[in-house]
């Protein structure tokens, strides 16, 4: 066991910090069925954690929708923003862990495939200084599962990714964190990642403290199972 702290914590947003996955899934289904197509839960789950333009191309093809991917993304973001207007549903333990990290001087970055307008709406609901960097999907060349988003966040914070803990809910996001060289703490929401070296899975962040973030990986290495 060890009580040392990570160099930084790099947070996914949708499904990890806030429970927006139902908003995305509802908007996807409404758009496709509104154009006479068929949309299933499996379609929604296939897009969790995706780059938005890639997801939009899938939606367009699935529903034969006469819109460009960029237009679909704009529509989807508008729908999710309207949903957030009814109130943000924070995931358990997130606010407490973010506050503790801030108090300890451990920097946090938000790393999301959502676009700037959505990320800004969420960050505005948190105490100033909660995130020292924000990396969004419309400001990177390669989305998750490519490592670029997490490498960009670590670079902006001036830290080595190997010293960071990524907190993610989706397999795509977890893959991006691992590819960047970070440890990944997966908190499943709609789709679960499978444990592997460098990636551990917990049911919730409720009760997880800053000192636990690296110790959890030590426990995993010591586990004889």
N, C-alpha and C positions, 0 to 999 in steps of 0.2 A: 504494500500500500504506500501511496505517496500523496503529499498534500500540495505538490507544486501546481502551478497554474499554467494554462496554455498561453502562448504569445498573443493570440487573438482568437475570437470566436466568430465564425462566419455563418450567418443565418440565412436559410431559405425563408421565403415569406408565405406563399400560398400553401395552406395545409400544415405549415410548421409553426408560424407565428400567429396567423389568423386562419379561421376556418372558412375560407372562400371557395373551396372545391365545390360545394353544392351550388354556389352562384354560377361558377363556370359551367358546370354540367347542365344546369337548368337552361342557361343561355344557349349552349350548344344544341340541346335537344329542340328547344323552341325554334331556333333558326332553321334547322334541317327539316323538321316536321312542317314548319310553316311554308316551306317550298315543296311539300309533297313527298319528302324523303322519309326514310326510316332510320331511327337512331336508337342504339341500345346502350345499356350500362357498359358493355364491353368496349364500345366505341369511346365513351368518356374515359374509361380507365386507361385505355391505350394512349391517351393524350396527356395524362397527368405528368407534370414536370417538363413538358415539351417547350421548345422554342415556339413562340406564338405564330409566326408566319408558317412554320411547318405544320402546326396544328390547324391553322386556317386553310391550308391547301388540302389537308385531309377532309375537313368539314365541307369545303367546296365540292370536292370530288364525290364524297359520300352523298351529299344532298343535291348534286347537280345545280348548285346555286350560281346564278349569274352575277357574281361579285368577284373582285380580285381578292387574293389573300389579305392585302393591306386593308381593303374595305371591310372584310370580315373581322379582322383584328379590331378595327376602330369600333365596329358595332358591338363586339363582345366586351370590349373595355367599357363602353358606355353602359352596357347592361350590368356589369359587375360594380361599377361606380354607383349606379342607382341602388343596387342591393346594399352596398356599404353605407349608403345614406340612411338606411334603417337601423344602423348600429353595427359596430365591429365586434365579432365574436372571437375573443382571444383564446388561444389554446392554453390548457392548464399548465401552470408553472412558468410560463414564458415571461410575464411581467416581473415576477420575483427574481428570476435568474438574470434578466437583463439589468435590473436595478442593482443586484449584487455585483455583477461584473463591472458596472460603471463605478460603483463605490470602491472597488478594489483596484481600479485603474487598468483593467483588462479591456482592450479595445474590442468593439464589436463592429461588424460590417453586415449590411443587408445585401444579399446576392440573390436576385430574383429574375425570372424570365418575364414577369410582368413588366409593363412599360413604366416610364418615369411618372406619368400622371397618376397611376395607381399606387406606386411606391410612395410618392409624396403624400398622398391622401392618408396612407397608413402611418407613415413616420410622423405626420402632424398630430396624430393622436397620442404620441409617446412623449415623455419628458425630453426637452432639448438636450442634445448631446448623447442620446441613447446610441446612435450609430455614428461612428467616425468616418465611415465611407458607405456609399450606396452604389451598387452596380446593378444596372437594369437591362432588360432584354433588348431594348431598342438602342442601346449604346455599346453593344459588343458585336463582333463579327460572327462568332460561333457561340451558339447557345448550348446549354446542358444537353447531353452528357459530355460535351467537350470541356476540358479543364479551363478554358479561357476566362469564364466569369470568376471562378475562385482564384485563379492566378492574378487576375486584375485586382481583386479585392486585397489580396495579400500584398501586392506591390504598392497599392495606395496607402496601406497601413504601414509599410516599411518593415514587414515581418517575413520570415521564412515560412512557406506553407507547411513545412514539416513540423513546425511548432504549433500549428493551428488545429482547432477542432471545428469541423463543419457540422452543423445541425440541419438535417434534411428529413423530409417525409417520403420522398419518392425514390424508386430505384434509379431513375435517370439522374436525379440530383446527387444521389449517393455516388454514382459512378463518376460524376464530374469532380466531386470532392476527392475521391481516391486518385483519379487521374492527375489531379493537381498536387498530389503528394501529402495531403492532409489526413488526419484521422477523421472518421465520419461516425457521428452518433445519429442513428436513424430512429425517428419516432413515427411509426407508420400512421397514415391517415386512410386514404382511399386505397393505396397500393403499398404493400410491404416489400422492403428490401430483404435480401437474405444475408445473414451474418457471414463474414469472410475476414481474412486478416486485414486489420486496419478499420473494420466496420463492425460496430456492435449495434444491437437493436434493443431499445427500451420501450415499454408501453406508453410512457408519458414523461413529461418533464416535471410533473408535480413532485416536489420534494428534492429534486436534483439541485445540488449546490455547485458553486464554482469549483470548489476543491474536488468534487466528484468527477469532473469532466475528463481528466487524465487518469484518475484512479480507476475508473470503470474499465479502461483498457488494460491496466495492470491486472485487475481481477480476471479479465478474460484470458490473459496469457497464462495465469496461474491455474485456471480451471482445467482439471484433468480430463473432463469429458470431451 
